[in-house]
Amino acid sequence: MKNKKRFILLAIIFCFIILLVNPIRDILKLILELTAGLAIILAPFPFILGLLRLLFIKEDQKFTLQLIIYSTIIFIIGVSTCGTFNLI
């Protein structure tokens, strides 16, 4: 229990340091925005592959639907993350 309290206190202090020190916050924001941008660029490829599999390959439909759904979710998360960070 004592280690858990220390960990929570350390996490809170770390969050305050990140939020208060502007260069660290800008670097983290840039890294997250680049990751989200990469997700936006790469997400349409599995989506198109999933659509082509859905149309032309009739076996393993579960994997095909997962491919389409997950790539759509990744695209939505990437767009919303980039939009949020551009507003901040």
C-alpha positions in Angstrom: 0.0 0.0 0.0 2.9 2.3 0.8 4.4 1.8 -2.7 1.1 2.5 -4.3 0.8 5.9 -2.5 4.3 6.8 -3.6 3.6 5.8 -7.1 0.4 8.0 -7.2 2.2 10.9 -5.7 5.1 10.5 -8.1 2.6 10.4 -11.1 0.9 13.6 -9.9 4.2 15.4 -9.5 5.2 14.2 -13.0 2.0 15.4 -14.5 2.5 18.8 -12.9 6.0 19.0 -14.2 4.9 18.1 -17.7 2.0 20.7 -17.6 4.1 23.5 -16.1 7.3 23.1 -18.1 6.4 24.5 -21.5 9.2 22.9 -23.7 8.4 19.4 -22.3 4.7 19.9 -23.0 5.4 21.1 -26.5 7.7 18.1 -27.3 5.1 15.7 -26.0 2.4 17.5 -27.9 4.5 17.3 -31.1 5.1 13.5 -30.6 1.4 12.8 -30.1 0.4 14.9 -33.1 3.0 13.2 -35.3 1.7 9.8 -34.2 -1.9 10.8 -34.9 -0.9 12.1 -38.3 0.8 8.9 -39.1 -2.4 7.0 -38.1 -4.4 9.3 -40.5 -2.0 8.6 -43.3 -1.8 4.8 -42.8 -5.4 4.0 -41.8 -6.9 4.1 -45.3 -4.7 1.3 -46.6 -6.0 -1.5 -44.4 -9.5 0.0 -45.0 -9.2 -0.4 -48.7 -7.6 -3.8 -48.3 -10.5 -4.8 -46.1 -13.1 -3.6 -48.7 -11.3 -5.5 -51.5 -11.2 -8.6 -49.3 -14.9 -8.2 -48.6 -15.7 -8.0 -52.3 -13.5 -10.6 -53.8 -12.5 -13.1 -51.1 -15.4 -14.8 -49.4 -13.5 -16.8 -46.7 -12.6 -15.4 -43.3 -15.2 -12.6 -43.2 -14.6 -12.0 -39.5 -11.0 -10.9 -40.1 -12.1 -8.7 -43.0 -14.8 -7.0 -40.9 -12.3 -6.5 -38.0 -9.8 -5.0 -40.5 -12.4 -2.5 -41.7 -13.7 -1.6 -38.3 -10.3 -1.2 -36.6 -8.9 0.9 -39.5 -12.0 3.2 -39.3 -11.6 3.5 -35.5 -7.9 4.4 -35.9 -8.7 7.0 -38.5 -11.3 8.6 -36.3 -9.0 8.7 -33.3 -6.2 10.1 -35.4 -8.4 12.9 -36.8 -9.8 13.8 -33.5 -6.4 13.9 -31.8 -4.9 16.1 -34.5 -7.9 18.4 -34.4 -7.7 18.7 -30.6 -4.0 19.4 -30.6 -4.4 22.0 -33.3 -6.9 23.8 -31.1 -4.7 23.8 -28.0 
